[in-house]
Amino acid sequence: MVQKIIWNYLAAAVILTSHQGWDRSTSGEGR
């Protein structure tokens, strides 16, 4: 049970960080 909660939290964090990083890289490079 606890492991599932941690897994969901990690997945959400990865999605959020990847989204921000993608936005920054695209706007920075101008691709």
CNS distance restraints for C-alpha pairs under 8 A (distance, minus, plus):
assign (resid   1 and name CA) (resid   5 and name CA) 6.57 0.50 0.50
assign (resid   2 and name CA) (resid   6 and name CA) 6.31 0.50 0.50
assign (resid   3 and name CA) (resid   7 and name CA) 6.07 0.50 0.50
assign (resid   4 and name CA) (resid   8 and name CA) 6.18 0.50 0.50
assign (resid   5 and name CA) (resid   9 and name CA) 6.17 0.50 0.50
assign (resid   6 and name CA) (resid  10 and name CA) 6.07 0.50 0.50
assign (resid   7 and name CA) (resid  11 and name CA) 6.12 0.50 0.50
assign (resid   8 and name CA) (resid  12 and name CA) 6.18 0.50 0.50
assign (resid   9 and name CA) (resid  13 and name CA) 6.15 0.50 0.50
assign (resid  10 and name CA) (resid  14 and name CA) 6.09 0.50 0.50
assign (resid  11 and name CA) (resid  15 and name CA) 6.19 0.50 0.50
assign (resid  12 and name CA) (resid  16 and name CA) 6.15 0.50 0.50
assign (resid  13 and name CA) (resid  17 and name CA) 6.06 0.50 0.50
assign (resid  14 and name CA) (resid  18 and name CA) 5.88 0.50 0.50
assign (resid  15 and name CA) (resid  19 and name CA) 6.00 0.50 0.50
assign (resid  16 and name CA) (resid  20 and name CA) 6.34 0.50 0.50
assign (resid  17 and name CA) (resid  21 and name CA) 6.07 0.50 0.50
assign (resid  18 and name CA) (resid  22 and name CA) 5.93 0.50 0.50
assign (resid  19 and name CA) (resid  23 and name CA) 6.21 0.50 0.50
assign (resid  20 and name CA) (resid  24 and name CA) 6.20 0.50 0.50
assign (resid  21 and name CA) (resid  25 and name CA) 6.06 0.50 0.50
assign (resid  22 and name CA) (resid  26 and name CA) 6.04 0.50 0.50
assign (resid  23 and name CA) (resid  27 and name CA) 6.12 0.50 0.50
assign (resid  24 and name CA) (resid  28 and name CA) 5.78 0.50 0.50
assign (resid  25 and name CA) (resid  29 and name CA) 5.91 0.50 0.50
assign (resid  25 and name CA) (resid  30 and name CA) 8.00 0.50 0.50
assign (resid  26 and name CA) (resid  30 and name CA) 5.52 0.50 0.50
assign (resid  26 and name CA) (resid  31 and name CA) 5.58 0.50 0.50
assign (resid  27 and name CA) (resid  31 and name CA) 7.28 0.50 0.50
